[in-house]
Amino acid sequence: MKALIVDDERLGRAELRRLLEPHPEVEIVGEARDADEALAQIEQLQPDLLFLDIQMPGRSGFELLEQLERVPLVIFTTAYDEYALKAFEVNALDYLLKPVSPERLEAALARAAMRKAKPVMDGGQRIFVKDGKRTPVIELPMAQIP
């Protein structure tokens, strides 16, 4: 799975790259410091997955997503929990708070692999559960009509 890391903080990008080392299924194809760099790289590299910070100089991660014709799978990586609900409203796959724990990253990558293998059908529903600092999403499959 080709991934692009988008974060204005060099140390944040380096830490995420380090956390992804034990995951050979993820190929980091590039890094971007802001939405402008990310937009150019997304068009050129066509990543399957974005690790996307929200607050960056210039435009936010949300504003970047609004500009994309084809939106890859998105895992937000941010220090702010107040954007979690909005992140899932734009169909984010997951929302990881910094500092990112290896266990949460692994769970997010498992979700990405499942989604890539079998995309969610339109009409499915999501439930958001606030659990302390985490806001996991539970995806409900679309009901099948016999």
Secondary structure, DSSP 8 states (H G I E B T S, - for coil): -EEEEE-S-HHHHHHHHHHHTT-TT-EEEEEESSHHHHHHHHHHH--SEEEE-S--SSS-HHHHHHH-SS--EEEEEES-GGGHHHHHHTT-SEEEESS--HHHHHHHHHHHHHHHHS---TT-EEEE--BTTB--EEEE------
